[in-house]
Amino acid sequence: MALFERSEEIFDNENVLHDDYQPQSLEERDSEIEQFTGYLQPVINGAQPRNIFLYGKTGVGKTAATKYLLHHLEEDSEQYDDVTITTVYLNCEDLTSSYRVAVALVNKLRDPEEQISRTGYPLNAVYEMLWDKLDELGGTILIVLDEVDYIGDDDSILYQLPRARSNGKIENSRVGIIGISNDFKYREKLDPRVEDTLCERELHFPPYDATDLQNILSKRANHAFKGDVLDGDVVPLCAAFAAQDKGSARQALDLLLEAGDLARRESDPVVTENHVRDAKQLLEKQRIEESMKELTSHGHLTLLAVVASTVADPEAPLQKQTIYEQYQDLAKATDRDVLGGRAFHNHLAELSMLGILDRAKRNEGRAGGIYYEYEVDVPLEAALSTLENLHMSDELDLDSLRQNAQENGLL
Ligand SMILES: Nc1ncnc2c1ncn2[C@@H]1O[C@H](COP(=O)(O)OP(=O)(O)OP(=O)(O)O)[C@@H](O)[C@H]1O
């Protein structure tokens, strides 16, 4: 008997729900697409392209809209003999300096046999190679720098590229940059000269609400699933969960895919609301586990201290001192050096930044000053089961913690 057999009950084409699938149409983004199209219009007119900056939280369609419009722009430009467009897409996640971006651009533009190595050249030499290649290509060259904030402070490329023509580095081509970021503070951090050029035109993508997400999901679900395998409340529930959280289409699609996958794994003929709820728990647990990998054992103990303090007194608002006392006991119980207050505070801040804890600022009036209250911002079950899977759980009695949590109605 074969170990693997093709299963055909649930999905028609599950790839449609994957992140890298490029949808044929974009739902609920009419006004953004209209504005974006207007910004790209000079390209078709054979004029100097605008530099465009797109921003908005993760999963709200910035990349999808860019790829969708550039595809149409290239296609529609074919009717004009005097317009040639080259588009280059770069995700800057691993490109944390101008040097790296410049090398990546040279290599994207050059043929495979002419690639350059990622080290060993002076920056100016790489820039020269880049100008030569851009000039050789001619026409309009649109460069998408996704996650542009990863480039960091060493961002001379963002100054050089848009000015390459006016500074006489290139003659035959017109270069336009499309920068994309989900870091709202990025703009403020830019050198004013870079900001002026990079953000010549800007476009904000707001989070989706539940109705938007329902429409996006329904369209995809039609292609992804076999007819009649989705219970009526599955798509609305995925949309509602994602809207409550971040308003991200990616999150909603992930949830729908995972729910379908669960139904398939359990050999159920229909995807139901329960699959969605189980999928949500599973994804949350995976997300916490992923984030926890970045933490040290003191970070793990800090989370455990918050969980233990919550279980001990579920109603009490948690301040740093209470959690710190729990943490000290836990660190001693596992034979670790106890961190000082400041270092401990940094762990609380990091857990908040990762979205595992919620940190609320409180103001005690004139005398008391400002302080923070903390609570676990993910399902307690997900936090606890993640902690139970860590090595150090052998050194601690997490069974009784789980039992107490159950007795207090927290699980
Ligand atoms: N309006 C939409 N219609 C159809 N699919 C969409 C829409 N918006 C987003 N998606 C889909 O959601 C997923 C995430 O979108 P996208 O990658 O464009 O988000 P993003 O805003 O660029 O996020 P990030 O900043 O994390 O890269 C993709 O699979 C995309 O196809």
The ligand as an ORCA input file, in Angstrom:
! r2SCAN-3c Opt
* xyz 0 1
  N      -7.723     42.934     -1.300
  C      -7.281     41.693     -1.416
  N      -7.902     40.814     -2.241
  C      -7.435     39.552     -2.358
  N      -6.384     39.062     -1.681
  C      -5.741     39.896     -0.830
  C      -6.152     41.243     -0.673
  N      -5.336     41.842      0.239
  C      -4.455     40.916      0.622
  N      -4.689     39.747     -0.016
  C      -3.910     38.512      0.160
  O      -3.475     38.473      1.520
  C      -2.120     38.032      1.614
  C      -1.263     39.100      2.239
  O      -1.254     40.268      1.423
  P       0.069     41.114      1.116
  O       1.269     40.214      1.085
  O      -0.192     41.956     -0.050
  O       0.121     41.995      2.439
  P       1.155     43.145      2.819
  O       0.322     44.314      3.203
  O       2.147     43.331      1.730
  O       1.801     42.526      4.118
  P       3.346     42.574      4.639
  O       3.583     43.980      5.041
  O       3.336     41.626      5.799
  O       4.192     42.095      3.494
  C      -1.698     37.679      0.196
  O      -1.938     36.305      0.002
  C      -2.643     38.502     -0.669
  O      -2.852     37.887     -1.919
*
